[in-house]
């Protein structure tokens, strides 16, 4: 898909939904001796999500795992649409569309594995990371240059803001 076609899709996005492991994190799972799960998130990814939200695009999370650290990170970023333990991500996505009144073409989804394919195939802008499962890379509209947990979410947010003409306004508050 050409960059022009990707930007055309990105212009329509009103909500960008993220998977967590392998998108917002590098996919590694760390467990303490107490069984507590730890994840590392990228601060620039987080700020990209905050800027995207400030630009008028809502953010959401649909993840197959359940972790309290995801709730903490989502709260920190102001994300209120969080769905954990989603064995059937398509069902959750369809419910989200019903709740918000959004059309599929008004949503973007960022996933990295085959469990994300049902949503990636239906949303308006399917985004993945370079080291995603091969089938996901083949079917995505856009593959980030940055890797998962290392700026990929930020890149996706910037792509949408640039397409919608809101990037410069978001930058202006810092570049004075």
C-alpha positions, 0 to 999 in steps of 0.5 A, a space after each residue: 500500500 502506498 504512503 498516500 493510501 495509508 495517509 488517506 486511511 489515517 485521516 479518518 481515524 477517530 480512535 487508535 486501539 493498541 494491543 499491549 504485549 509486542 506493541 506497547 512493550 517489546 513482548 517480554 514478560 517479566 515475573 517476580 518471585 512473588 508472581 507479580 508481572 512486570 512490563 517495560 513501557 516506552 515514555 515516548 510512546 506514552 507521550 505520543 498517545 497523550 499528544 494524539 488524545 490532545 489532538 482529538 483522537 481517542 486511544 484504547 487497549 484490547 489485550 489478551 492478557 490481564 495485568 494490573 500494570 496495564 491498568 496503571 499505565 492506561 490510567 497514567 495515559 488517560 486511556 479509559 477504554 481498556 479491555 483485558 483478558 480478551 480471548 476474542 478480540 474481534 468480539 471486544 472490537 465489535 462491542 467497542 464500535 457499538 458503544 462508541 458509534 464509530 464505523 470500522 474505517 474510523 478506527 485504527 488498530 495496532 497489533 503484532 500477532 495472529 490473534 490480532 488479525 480479525 481486528 486488523 482485517 476490519 479496522 480502517 488503519 491496520 498498523 504493525 511492527 517490523 518483527 510482527 508475525 509474518 501474516 500480520 506484516 503481510 496484511 497491515 496497511 502500515 509497518 512502523 520502522 520503530 520496534 515494539 516498545 521502542 517508539 512504534 506506538 509514537 510513530 503510529 500516533 505521529 502518522 495519524 496526527 500528520 495525516 490529520 494536520 494536527 502534528 504541528 499544533 501539538 509540537 507548537 507547545 514545545 517548540 517555542 
